[in-house]
Amino acid sequence: MPDAPETQAVLDRLERISQRVSRGDLQRVRGRVADVIGLIVEATGLSAEVGEVCELETGRHEAPVPAEVVGFRSGRTLLMPLAELRGIAPGNAVTPTGHHLEVSVSDDMLGMVLDGLGKPIDGYAPPIGYRRAIEASPPNAMLRQRIEDRVGLGVRALDTLIPCGRGQRLGIFAGSGVGKSSLLGMIARSTTADVNVICLVGERGREVREFIERDLGDAIQRSVVVVATGDQPALVRIKAALTATAIAEHFRDEGRDVMLMMDSVTRFAMAQREVGLAIGEPPATRGYTPSVFAMLPRLLERSGTSDVGSITGLYTTLVDGDDMNEPIADAVRSILDGHVVLTRQLAHQGHYPAIDVLQSVSRLVGEITPGVIQDAGQEVRELMAAYREQKDLIAIGAYEHGSNPVVDRAIALKDEIDGFLRQRATEPSTVEGADRALLDLVGMVPVNQFDNVEVDLSGSGDGLVVVGEDGWPGPEPAPGDSAIPSFDLSHGVQ
């Protein structure tokens, strides 16, 4: 028996047929190519709507070139191709197909690598399933479930200091070459989500297989990868992001928790800028057209929770010249539920993942994190901020020990904090293990480590023993013992 999404798709198609019959539009009216200017094909005599797919005959007895209607001007229809324009000549026939772009979705696509239009590029047969439009409206705001629990990302720094809720949307902001793809690979391998949907927009061709085999690894078996490399038409790069989101929505509608990772939103915006400029939109800030800033919320708001499942969105943003306030970074940051900043300075120091904790924030930390973890995380942030403020004095030996107790503690814990934040790409981590490592780090010990007391780490702040000035719960440490509880990072957190 067909499920609800499949039934709805059939009903939608019947509705479209009914509308065409009611207006007597039974015969496809073919147009003709009148002009080709840059990325745009202008056609005359064509009856089609914005977003409809048309086929351009090449005159070479080759397969027709698909194109999408993107606008109208002076009585002509403007189309943008979804493939190369070789063979297109004035007078060639343009045939409307009567439908918009759709993707076939089913569980069969797990483990597949698809192009921007949802077709396999890894040798597999096309997935058999129902057809789903790649453009859709976000879930009704009143039907979205509240975000109340964390999703494990497998990265200590994120799971504790910048936690991500199930259905939250986080941005990863960084310049080129500081480890965005490696971080996404770590998360894809270790996340507690049911399904990964990974979208690579505008990537170099050589990096695709490298990411799948090196960074993603065995996680490909529960993943769907959508790829549109930088050499492909701008419209295909845009559709790749929409296709990946539609696939994620399919799994969410089945009641699953989906991890949607997109690399990168910036290249999606650049592709939309190409389309906007080609059809005559006026350029605004740094050449970006108004449609770019209209498309961003339409794309990003589609992820999140629904009444049956969730899409947790991780969107990388390639900041121009490491400027975190450039237009796309600023717009994306205002839409998402938090941001993670990767800095080149940390990457140059060999500190991976190169997460700058003090510049990063999760807007839902208070709703999804136990109070005890919030307190410990806040102390780590305060210590890192204190050290950074006095860093120059410490480096030249001008800081006088004892002048500021917070700075003294920050200096004492500097190596331990750095060790906690560093993590090898192959090093496993769980939310529970990361929580306990954080509590050990700052000298807070969950009381369930004692025989006669219990604690629930999912609570809101109770159940905590705070160490005394000697840094140790209970009796004072023997001479020579460390005042800081330790943990072994060589095999993941304990």
Secondary structure as UniProt FT lines:
FT   HELIX           4..22
FT   TURN            23..24
FT   STRAND          31..37
FT   TURN            38..39
FT   STRAND          40..44
FT   TURN            50..51
FT   STRAND          53..56
FT   STRAND          65..73
FT   TURN            74..75
FT   STRAND          76..81
FT   TURN            86..87
FT   TURN            90..91
FT   STRAND          93..96
FT   STRAND          102..105
FT   HELIX           107..109
FT   TURN            110..111
FT   STRAND          113..115
FT   TURN            116..117
FT   STRAND          130..133
FT   HELIX           141..143
FT   HELIX           156..161
FT   TURN            166..167
FT   STRAND          169..174
FT   TURN            176..177
FT   HELIX           180..190
FT   STRAND          195..203
FT   HELIX           205..210
FT   HELIX           211..216
FT   HELIX           217..222
FT   STRAND          223..229
FT   TURN            230..231
FT   HELIX           234..253
FT   TURN            254..255
FT   STRAND          257..263
FT   HELIX           265..278
FT   TURN            279..280
FT   HELIX           285..287
FT   HELIX           290..300
FT   TURN            301..302
FT   STRAND          304..305
FT   STRAND          310..318
FT   HELIX           320..322
FT   TURN            324..325
FT   HELIX           327..335
FT   STRAND          338..342
FT   HELIX           344..348
FT   TURN            349..350
FT   HELIX           357..359
FT   STRAND          361..362
FT   TURN            363..364
FT   HELIX           365..368
FT   HELIX           371..389
FT   HELIX           391..395
FT   TURN            396..397
FT   TURN            401..402
FT   HELIX           405..421
FT   TURN            425..426
FT   HELIX           431..442
FT   STRAND          444..446
FT   HELIX           447..449
FT   TURN            451..452
FT   TURN            457..458
FT   STRAND          464..466
FT   TURN            469..470
FT   TURN            479..480
FT   TURN            490..491
//
